[in-house]
């Protein structure tokens, strides 16, 4: 099997890092690798804010749900969807700025995700570990203030990067038959496949070195989708200029 494919399939979130710094040359190469990701309409609608100030890192860790690895990882960045940079040129060329359409929001958000994932793949190929931090959306307004984000820019997620100080097991994913469909969307056979998968997930949590809550995938997502999830995000995004026309 292709070793790069094997590496992708062995991805784990790392939450304990060594004190070893990442060489500046490697870090810049990782960012360039991220920059090379696909970008819709050549917008390049993402911006990375790298956080090195210890006090600011500690505050973001607190705002993100008291996640200590935000403060302890060798590098921590926040990936932002950015329509301001490109929007500046509407004024320059005497054109109206229409960046508050839903499609533009989707383009910029997807750009940020693609850029981050390309950077993550490059980092893991260099022996680094990563952990995405969606918790920054717990308090996006305060995070935005810390980063001095202007209108037209919002923080999508954070990313911890460093050399792993742990070797966690790979978390099992849904069976291919559930997520790969031929010609049309259907759910035939999904219930049986997910029942078997639930047992694999329970076994994973029962035996993994870090322990776990022990519930199945279906139980876990039923909780996720039956509760309100960051209801403040809609008003926050509207305040940043993402009004979803």
Helices and strands as residue ranges (DSSP letters): H 3-9, H 24-35, G 40-42, E 46-51, H 54-63, H 69-72, E 75-82, H 84-92, H 102-125, E 128-133, G 134-139, H 140-147, E 153-163, H 176-179, H 190-207, H 217-224, H 233-239
